[in-house]
Amino acid sequence: MIHRYATIGHNCVIRQNVTFGVGTDWTEGRGPVIGNSVRFGVGTVVMGNVTIGNNVTIGPNCVISADVPSDCTLFVPPPRVLPKAKPDNR
C-alpha cells in the first residue's frame, strides 16, 4: 500500500507487503518522502510524514516512524529463542 501523497525517488526497490501511509496525521499534499536508491525489505511499514534519505537499506519487518538519514542500514534485532514453559504436573 502506498499513500497517495508519498514521494518516491529513483531506483528504489519496494518488496512485497511494504506499507507507506499508516497514521492519522496526514494533511493534504503531504506524505512520506523517500530518497533515491532506497531498498525496502519485506513487510516494512513507514508510519507518518517521515523522510528517508538516499542510499538506505531497510531490512525486513522494520517499522519506521522517524526520519532516516542517508547512507545507512536499518534492521530489527534478531529473534530470540525462549524455552517453552514446563507443564505444571500437580
C-alpha positions in Angstrom: 0.0 0.0 0.0 1.4 3.4 -0.9 -0.2 6.6 0.5 -1.5 8.9 -2.2 0.9 11.7 -1.2 4.0 9.7 -0.9 7.0 10.9 -2.8 9.4 8.1 -4.0 12.8 8.8 -5.5 14.6 7.0 -8.4 16.0 3.4 -8.3 14.0 2.3 -5.3 13.2 -1.4 -4.6 9.9 -2.0 -2.8 9.3 -5.6 -1.9 6.0 -7.3 -1.0 3.9 -6.3 2.0 5.5 -2.8 2.3 3.2 -0.1 3.5 3.6 3.6 3.2 0.9 5.5 5.0 -0.1 4.2 8.3 -1.1 7.1 10.6 -3.7 9.7 11.3 -1.7 12.9 11.0 -1.9 13.2 7.1 -2.5 16.7 5.7 -3.5 17.4 2.1 -0.5 17.0 -0.2 1.9 15.7 2.5 3.1 12.2 2.9 6.4 10.2 3.4 9.3 11.4 1.3 11.6 8.5 0.1 15.0 9.4 -1.3 16.9 7.8 -4.3 18.2 4.2 -4.2 16.3 3.1 -1.1 15.7 -0.7 -0.7 12.7 -1.8 1.4 12.7 -5.3 2.9 9.6 -7.4 3.0 6.9 -6.2 5.4 8.4 -2.7 6.1 5.9 -0.2 7.4 6.5 3.6 7.1 4.3 5.5 9.6 3.6 9.2 9.4 5.2 12.1 7.5 8.8 10.9 7.6 11.7 11.5 5.3 14.1 8.6 4.3 17.4 9.8 2.8 19.3 8.4 -0.2 21.1 5.1 -0.4 19.3 3.5 2.6 18.8 -0.3 3.0 15.9 -1.3 5.2 15.7 -4.9 6.5 12.5 -7.0 6.7 9.7 -6.1 9.1 11.1 -2.7 10.1 8.6 -0.1 11.4 9.8 3.4 10.6 8.2 6.3 12.5 11.0 8.8 12.5 13.3 10.4 9.8 16.1 8.2 8.5 19.5 9.8 7.4 21.1 9.0 4.1 23.7 6.2 3.6 22.6 3.9 6.4 21.1 0.4 7.1 18.1 -0.3 9.3 17.3 -3.7 10.7 15.3 -5.2 13.6 17.0 -7.2 16.3 17.5 -10.9 15.7 14.8 -13.2 17.1 15.4 -14.8 20.5 14.8 -18.4 21.3 12.9 -18.9 24.5 12.3 -22.3 26.1 8.7 -23.4 26.5 7.3 -23.4 30.0 7.2 -26.8 31.6 3.7 -28.0 32.4 2.6 -27.9 36.0 2.0 -31.6 36.9 0.0 -31.3 40.1 
